[in-house]
Amino acid sequence: MALGGQPATFMGLAGMGDLILTCTGDLSRNRRVGLALAVGKPLAQILEELGHVAEGVSTAQEAAQLAEKLGVEMPITQAVDAILHKGEPALEAVEKLLGRDPKVESL
């Protein structure tokens, strides 16, 4: 929305549908990267073994940088970027997310 997008766009197949499939589909390259990270494999090895592009790896970094530039709070994206590109252990990133004060989400 900070760049002019409409909230309803996200709710369609190209938005929410893609997100759900990425998170749950066995063929999702991004999910496979996450599962491999969860068992302790290093990112470089995962990407080499994957043999395909997992677009979320580079997109997480770009999205985190853009959010910072625009002043948009995106804690999950920042956590994913920290795990993938800054060496933050996943457990620490999750603990930080869960330790945040609750707040109302709005469109």
C-alpha positions as CSV (number, residue, x, y, z in Angstrom):
1,M,0.0,0.0,0.0
2,A,3.0,2.3,0.6
3,L,3.6,2.1,-3.1
4,G,0.0,2.4,-4.2
5,G,-1.1,-1.3,-4.2
6,Q,-4.7,-2.2,-3.2
7,P,-5.4,-4.5,-0.3
8,A,-7.9,-6.5,-2.3
9,T,-5.2,-7.5,-4.8
10,F,-3.4,-9.4,-2.1
11,M,-6.6,-11.4,-1.3
12,G,-6.7,-13.1,-4.8
13,L,-4.9,-16.1,-6.2
14,A,-1.8,-14.1,-7.1
15,G,-1.5,-12.8,-3.6
16,M,-2.9,-15.0,-0.8
17,G,-3.1,-18.1,-3.1
18,D,0.6,-17.9,-4.0
19,L,1.5,-17.3,-0.3
20,I,-0.5,-20.4,0.9
21,L,1.0,-22.6,-1.8
22,T,4.5,-21.4,-1.1
23,C,4.1,-22.2,2.6
24,T,2.4,-25.6,2.2
25,G,3.3,-27.1,-1.2
26,D,5.9,-29.9,-1.4
27,L,7.2,-28.5,-4.7
28,S,7.8,-25.0,-3.3
29,R,11.5,-24.2,-3.6
30,N,11.1,-21.5,-0.9
31,R,9.5,-24.0,1.5
32,R,12.3,-26.5,0.8
33,V,14.9,-23.8,1.6
34,G,13.1,-23.1,4.9
35,L,12.8,-26.8,5.8
36,A,16.5,-27.3,5.1
37,L,17.5,-24.3,7.2
38,A,15.4,-25.7,10.0
39,V,17.5,-28.8,10.2
40,G,20.7,-26.8,10.2
41,K,22.0,-26.8,6.7
42,P,23.9,-23.7,5.5
43,L,22.2,-21.6,2.9
44,A,24.9,-22.0,0.3
45,Q,24.7,-25.8,0.5
46,I,20.9,-25.7,0.3
47,L,20.9,-23.5,-2.8
48,E,23.5,-25.7,-4.5
49,E,21.6,-28.8,-3.8
50,L,18.3,-27.2,-4.8
51,G,19.6,-26.6,-8.3
52,H,16.9,-24.0,-9.0
53,V,16.2,-20.4,-8.0
54,A,14.3,-20.0,-4.7
55,E,13.2,-16.4,-5.4
56,G,12.3,-15.7,-1.7
57,V,16.0,-15.8,-0.8
58,S,16.9,-12.6,-2.7
59,T,13.4,-11.1,-2.4
60,A,13.5,-11.2,1.4
61,Q,16.6,-9.0,1.3
62,E,15.2,-6.6,-1.2
63,A,11.8,-6.4,0.5
64,A,13.5,-5.7,3.9
65,Q,15.6,-2.9,2.4
66,L,12.6,-1.4,0.6
67,A,10.4,-1.5,3.8
68,E,13.2,0.3,5.7
69,K,13.4,2.9,3.0
70,L,9.7,3.5,3.0
71,G,9.3,3.4,6.8
72,V,7.1,0.3,6.7
73,E,7.3,-2.1,9.6
74,M,7.7,-5.7,8.3
75,P,9.1,-7.7,11.3
76,I,8.7,-11.2,9.7
77,T,10.4,-10.1,6.5
78,Q,13.2,-8.5,8.6
79,A,13.6,-11.8,10.5
80,V,13.7,-13.9,7.4
81,D,16.4,-11.5,5.9
82,A,18.4,-11.7,9.1
83,I,18.3,-15.5,9.1
84,L,19.2,-15.8,5.4
85,H,21.7,-13.0,5.0
86,K,23.0,-11.9,8.3
87,G,23.6,-15.2,10.1
88,E,21.0,-14.8,12.8
89,P,20.0,-18.1,14.2
90,A,16.4,-18.9,13.4
91,L,15.6,-19.6,17.1
92,E,16.7,-16.1,18.0
93,A,14.7,-14.5,15.2
94,V,11.6,-16.3,16.3
95,E,12.1,-15.4,19.9
96,K,12.4,-11.7,18.9
97,L,9.2,-12.0,16.9
98,L,7.3,-13.7,19.7
99,G,8.7,-11.1,22.2
100,R,7.2,-8.2,20.4
101,D,4.4,-6.3,22.1
102,P,1.0,-7.1,20.5
103,K,-0.6,-4.4,18.4
104,V,-3.6,-3.9,16.1
105,E,-2.9,-4.7,12.5
106,S,-4.6,-2.3,10.1
107,L,-4.8,-1.8,6.3
